[in-house]
């Protein structure tokens, strides 16, 4: 079989070595940054769930977005109000706010970037988007 290497890998995956310390450290920093937002949201009555997936010990190919921690904010009915993640290089908060048109059709999310030292600003954006501000 000419031209095949025998290795398969998702086209959007990046290798971080065999669970290298830099991957784990980056993951821990992002997780800690998102944990700062949760108490701020709870004080204004917003439900949030921190979704995390730690790569396994044997395979540490991390898809660009799939295995990074994300903060999912939702209303009691289960509708997503926001998704918050941390940008890999800059460390800023990436706040994704869902939108719909007049016919309730989904539109692309509005994305806001918030400096890493402003977790309270993330809570304000989410509460304003949810109509609590």
Number of C-alpha atoms within 10 A of each C-alpha: 5 4 5 7 7 6 5 7 9 9 7 11 14 13 15 15 12 13 18 12 11 11 17 14 11 16 21 15 16 21 20 12 20 22 16 13 21 20 14 17 20 12 10 13 12 20 16 21 13 17 14 14 11 14 16 11 9 8 12 19 19 20 14 12 13 12 16 22 23 22 21 17 22 17 14 8 6 9 10 15 20 24 21 24 24 26 16 15 7 9 17 20 25 19 22 20 20 17 14 11 8 6 6 8 8 11 10 10 14 11 14 14 15 19 14 17 11 13 20 16 16 24 22 16 19 23 18 11 15 17 8 12 11
